Amino acid sequence: MTTRKNTKKTQRIVRSDEYKKDAVKLSETWGVTEAARQLEVQATQIYSSRNGPPPVS
């Protein structure tokens, strides 16, 4: 029988709307990849902030 390791999930960081707007502005100046590198976030997070939330049906 195998035993499970007690691993703790990483807690998500919730960023404010103002932070997201600033990240998008920064990406317009530097480019998404460099802005993500500077802010230490994934580029997809900036793309998602730029495109806004998906529409609600």
PEHU-V973798 format. One record per residue. N is the residue number from 1. PHI is phi in whole degrees, 0 to 359 (NA if undefined). Layout:
BEGIN
N/PHI ; N/PHI
END
This chain:
BEGIN
1/NA ; 2/265 ; 3/250 ; 4/273 ; 5/280 ; 6/278 ; 7/259 ; 8/264 ; 9/289 ; 10/284 ; 11/280 ; 12/287 ; 13/262 ; 14/265 ; 15/260 ; 16/288 ; 17/297 ; 18/296 ; 19/299 ; 20/295 ; 21/297 ; 22/296 ; 23/295 ; 24/294 ; 25/299 ; 26/297 ; 27/291 ; 28/291 ; 29/276 ; 30/264 ; 31/100 ; 32/296 ; 33/297 ; 34/291 ; 35/298 ; 36/297 ; 37/296 ; 38/294 ; 39/273 ; 40/60 ; 41/230 ; 42/281 ; 43/300 ; 44/297 ; 45/292 ; 46/289 ; 47/301 ; 48/295 ; 49/292 ; 50/291 ; 51/277 ; 52/82 ; 53/287 ; 54/293 ; 55/294 ; 56/265 ; 57/279
END
